[in-house]
Amino acid sequence: MEIIVGMTGASGIIYCVNLLKFLRNKKDIIIHLIISENAKKLIEYETGLTMDNLKELAHHDYNNSDLCASIASGSKVYQSMIIVPCSMATVAKINTGITDNLIVRSADVCQKEGRKLIIVPRETPLNTTHLKNLMELSQKGVVVLPAMPAFYHKPETIQQQIDFITGKILDNMGLNHELFKRWSGSNIY
């Protein structure tokens, strides 16, 4: 299975790092990584990691300006793409079809080829334009998975909150995991 992971310049880089670490441990998954210029500025600031640290978690990495990369074409077969975190600028570009960088071009390819596209927006509050773009992407079949941690699994650490979001991404990719305790409903009665 081949997966594209895009990282844009919204806060929440740690969600992508956690996802990459999980996917890298799966022997049957090939990771293609694209990091936007704004995300590059946040990597060390938010996580203390370097670009080299992140590149080590992927099998292939691409410059976001390389629109000639293999993953910019529908003839390159991959199963899904996750953009985490996904900035509102990227959301707007995907929704309107502005494919001026590799992340949004690859997202466009996912949509036109009927492949799974998952975006993890990390913004608050959301204005009307944000909501409209997210709604329209959802109507187009894009999975909109906001980075909204839950509390029913009684997290005690930030890592458990990060794992929850990572687990929800993996659920939507159809990948098994044990990153959080699932809701049973019987806990509260």
Secondary structure, 3 states (H helix, E strand, C coil): CEEEEEECCCCCHHHHHHHHHHHHCCCCCEEEEEECHHHHHHHHHHHCCCHHHHHCCCCEEEECCCCCCHHHCCCCCCCEEEEEEECHHHHHHHHHCCCCCHHHHHHHHHHHCCCEEEEEECCCCCCHHHHHHHHHHHHCCCEECCCCCCCCCCCCCHHHHHHHHHHHHHHHHCCCCCCCCCCCCCCCC
